[in-house]
Amino acid sequence: MRLMNLNGRLHVSTRHGAVDVASASGGQFSADPQAVYGRWDEFENWYRVQRSALKGGAVVPVDLERLGSPVPMPRQVFAVGLNYSEHAEESGFSRPEQPVIFTKFVSSISGPVTTVALPEGSVDWEVELVVVVGRGGRHIPTERAWDHVAGVAVGQDLSERQRQHSGPAPQFSLAKSHQGFSPIGPALVTIDEVPNRDDLEIGATINGEVVQAGRTGQLIFPVPVLLAKLSETVELYPGDVVFTGTPSGVGAGRTPPRFLNPGDVLCSYIRGVGELKQTFVAVAGEQVLEAAQVI
């Protein structure tokens, strides 16, 4: 199953287009894309029964620029730093013994195809596998953690490095939460649709040049370990988001460092899941995120 946020309404993607869930369910499920995670088991059962009928039902074309994040308003957004060995090395750190956790603020979330205004500073790229919680809880066992996942998506953890490392203590959360700095999409892909949930090809290009290439099988702390570790401390809620970390190839790790400039086009992908596309502009004064700000 692939869920999309099209024009602010929850849709199921099919080969022929997208089906509006609220209409197809006769109002049983809300049009609000975020609300579905709170009824995940019920929704999965409904989809299983209706799957064949949905394929032959009324569809609308999918305009990628009208897609919002499939998880637009999560209660909690977690992010993981230094979760690939080569990325830790290029960042000047040793391999961590425990997950390095921070947060990105919800107001930074956007859809998969956007135009992003570059703030002052040095903006870097970090393609990531995003995991969305379908069944929450505390003390989730590692061996059952995948059962708590609604699905996965492609994410970008855009980062302004100057603010990130400024002050007496790092400012990870603020530096990574400018408007449009957390694109997610293009769809929420359930695990049964993913070719290999534990080892997916992941990468990014800038203006067609490959800048990141890796596999999620290289994660130091795989998805089940992350969910188990997080839930030791906090309660996970349906619809929560986890950015699982980025492979090597970020701009700050290069010699000399390289950062995003106006006119750059960043494409981020995970094979079998989807692709994001961000175009960067310089905007004086108030910053505005254009295109696909549909939530």
C-alpha positions in Angstrom: 0.0 0.0 0.0 1.2 3.5 -0.9 -0.5 6.4 0.9 -0.3 9.9 -0.5 -1.3 13.4 0.8 -2.8 14.8 -2.4 -4.2 18.4 -2.1 -4.3 17.9 1.6 -6.4 14.7 1.4 -5.5 11.1 2.1 -5.3 9.0 -1.0 -4.2 5.4 -1.9 -2.0 5.2 -4.9 -2.8 2.7 -7.6 -1.3 2.0 -11.0 -4.0 4.2 -12.7 -4.0 7.1 -10.3 -5.0 7.9 -6.7 -8.1 7.1 -4.8 -9.6 9.5 -2.2 -9.9 7.5 1.0 -12.6 9.5 2.6 -14.8 9.1 -0.5 -14.0 5.5 -1.1 -14.7 4.6 2.5 -18.0 6.5 2.6 -16.6 8.7 5.3 -15.4 5.8 7.5 -11.9 7.3 7.4 -11.1 11.0 7.5 -9.6 12.9 4.6 -6.9 14.1 7.1 -3.7 12.3 6.1 -2.4 12.4 9.7 -5.5 10.9 11.3 -5.1 7.5 9.6 -2.2 6.5 11.9 -4.4 6.7 15.0 -6.6 4.0 13.4 -3.9 2.0 11.7 -5.0 -1.5 12.4 -8.6 -0.7 11.4 -7.4 1.0 8.3 -5.1 -1.9 7.3 -8.1 -4.3 7.6 -10.3 -2.0 5.6 -7.7 -1.8 2.8 -7.2 -5.5 2.8 -10.9 -6.1 2.1 -11.3 -3.2 -0.3 -8.0 -3.5 -2.2 -9.4 -5.1 -5.4 -12.3 -2.7 -5.5 -10.0 0.3 -5.1 -8.0 -0.7 -8.1 -11.2 -0.4 -10.2 -12.6 2.7 -8.5 -12.6 6.3 -9.4 -9.1 7.7 -9.6 -7.5 11.2 -10.0 -4.1 11.8 -11.6 -1.1 12.4 -9.3 0.5 15.7 -9.7 3.8 15.4 -7.7 3.9 19.2 -7.1 0.5 18.9 -5.3 1.7 16.2 -2.9 2.3 17.1 0.8 4.1 14.9 3.3 2.2 11.6 3.9 2.8 12.4 7.6 2.3 16.1 7.8 1.7 16.7 11.6 3.4 14.0 13.7 3.3 14.5 17.5 7.0 13.7 17.6 9.9 13.8 15.1 13.1 12.0 16.0 16.3 12.1 14.1 19.5 10.0 14.4 23.0 11.4 13.9 26.1 9.5 12.9 24.2 6.3 12.1 26.5 5.2 9.2 30.2 4.5 10.0 31.6 6.4 7.0 29.4 9.4 7.8 30.6 9.4 11.4 34.2 9.3 10.1 33.7 12.2 7.6 32.1 14.2 10.4 35.2 13.7 12.6 33.6 11.4 15.1 34.2 7.8 16.1 31.5 5.1 15.7 28.8 5.8 18.4 28.1 3.1 21.0 24.5 4.4 21.5 22.1 6.1 19.0 22.7 9.9 18.8 19.1 11.3 19.0 17.9 14.9 18.4 14.6 16.3 17.0 13.4 18.3 14.0 10.5 20.6 14.6 7.2 19.8 12.8 6.9 23.2 11.1 9.9 22.2 8.9 8.0 19.3 7.3 7.0 19.7 3.6 6.1 17.5 0.7 8.3 15.8 -1.8 8.7 18.5 -4.5 9.4 21.9 -3.2 11.3 25.2 -3.6 13.3 26.0 -0.5 14.6 29.4 0.4 18.2 29.2 1.7 18.7 30.9 5.0 22.0 32.6 5.9 24.8 30.2 6.6 25.9 26.9 5.0 23.0 24.5 4.1 23.9 20.9 3.7 22.1 17.8 2.5 21.4 14.4 4.2 19.2 11.9 2.5 17.5 9.5 5.0 15.1 6.6 5.3 12.1 7.9 7.3 10.1 5.4 9.4 6.6 6.2 10.4 5.1 4.6 13.5 1.8 2.8 13.1 1.5 1.2 16.5 3.0 3.1 19.4 4.1 2.0 22.9 6.9 1.9 25.4 9.6 -0.7 25.7 9.1 -2.2 22.3 11.0 -5.4 21.8 13.6 -5.3 19.1 12.3 -8.5 17.6 8.8 -7.1 17.2 9.7 -3.5 16.3 8.9 -3.8 12.6 5.3 -4.7 13.6 5.0 -1.2 15.0 6.0 0.5 11.7 3.2 1.8 9.4 5.6 2.3 6.6 8.6 4.1 5.2 9.3 7.2 3.0 12.2 9.2 1.7 13.4 12.1 3.8 15.9 14.9 3.7 17.5 16.3 6.8 18.6 19.6 5.5 21.0 21.3 7.9 22.4 24.8 8.3 25.9 23.9 9.6 26.9 27.3 11.1 24.0 27.5 13.5 24.2 23.7 14.1 27.7 24.1 15.6 27.3 27.7 17.1 27.2 28.7 20.8 28.3 26.9 23.9 26.2 23.9 23.0 25.2 22.6 19.5 21.9 23.8 18.0 21.0 20.7 16.0 17.2 21.0 16.3 17.0 24.7 15.2 19.6 24.4 12.5 17.7 21.5 11.0 14.2 23.0 11.2 14.1 26.0 8.9 11.1 26.2 6.6 11.1 23.3 4.2 14.1 21.6 5.8 12.3 18.2 6.3 10.7 17.1 3.1 9.1 13.6 3.3 7.5 11.5 0.6 6.4 11.0 -2.0 4.3 8.3 -0.3 4.1 6.3 2.8 5.1 2.8 1.6 4.0 -0.1 3.7 6.7 -2.8 4.5 5.1 -5.4 2.3 5.7 -3.2 -0.7 9.3 -2.6 0.1 11.8 -4.8 -1.8 14.0 -5.5 1.3 13.1 -3.6 4.4 16.6 -4.1 6.0 18.7 -3.2 2.9 17.6 -0.5 0.6 19.6 1.5 -1.9 19.7 5.2 -0.8 21.3 8.2 -2.5 21.2 11.8 -3.6 22.3 13.9 -6.6 22.8 17.7 -7.0 22.2 19.0 -10.5 22.6 15.4 -11.7 25.9 14.7 -9.9 25.9 11.8 -7.4 26.8 13.1 -4.0 25.5 10.3 -1.8 25.2 6.6 -2.4 24.7 3.8 0.2 22.5 1.2 1.5 20.3 1.1 4.6 21.9 -2.2 5.5 24.9 -0.1 6.6 23.0 1.5 9.4 24.9 1.1 12.7 21.6 1.0 14.6 19.0 -0.6 12.3 15.3 0.4 12.5 14.3 -2.2 15.1 17.1 -1.2 17.4 16.2 2.5 17.0 12.6 1.9 17.9 13.5 -0.2 20.9 16.0 2.3 22.2 13.7 5.3 21.7 10.8 3.5 23.5 13.0 2.7 26.5 12.8 6.5 27.3 9.8 7.9 25.5 6.4 6.7 24.5 6.0 6.4 20.7 2.7 7.5 19.3 1.0 6.4 16.0 2.2 8.8 13.3 5.5 9.6 14.9 8.4 10.1 12.5 12.0 8.8 12.8 14.7 10.1 10.4 17.1 7.2 10.7 20.4 8.8 9.6 22.4 9.6 6.5 25.2 7.8 4.6 28.5 9.5 3.8 28.8 12.2 1.1 27.5 15.3 2.9 28.9 18.7 2.0 30.5 19.4 5.3 32.6 16.3 5.1 34.2 17.3 1.8 37.5 19.0 1.2 36.9 21.8 0.6 33.4 21.8 2.1 30.5 22.2 -0.3 27.1 23.6 0.4 23.9 24.3 -1.5 23.5 27.4 -3.6 20.6 29.2 -5.3 19.6 27.3 -8.4 20.8 23.9 -7.2 18.4 21.0 -7.6 18.7 18.2 -5.0 17.2 14.8 -5.8 17.0 12.2 -3.0 15.9 8.7 -3.5 15.4 5.2 -2.0 15.0 2.5 -4.6 11.5 1.0 -4.3 10.3 3.8 -2.1 10.4 7.0 -4.1 12.2 10.3 -4.8 12.3 13.9 -3.5 13.2 17.0 -5.5 14.2 20.3 -3.8 15.1 23.4 -5.8 16.9 26.1 -3.8 16.5 29.9 -4.1 17.8 32.9 -2.3 15.0 35.1 -0.9 15.6 38.4 0.9 13.6 39.2 3.9 10.8 36.8 4.8 11.4 33.3 3.6 8.7 31.6 1.7 8.4 27.9 0.8 6.8 27.6 -2.6 5.2 24.7 -4.4 3.8 21.6 -2.8 3.3 23.2 0.7 0.2 21.0 1.0 -0.4 19.4 4.4 
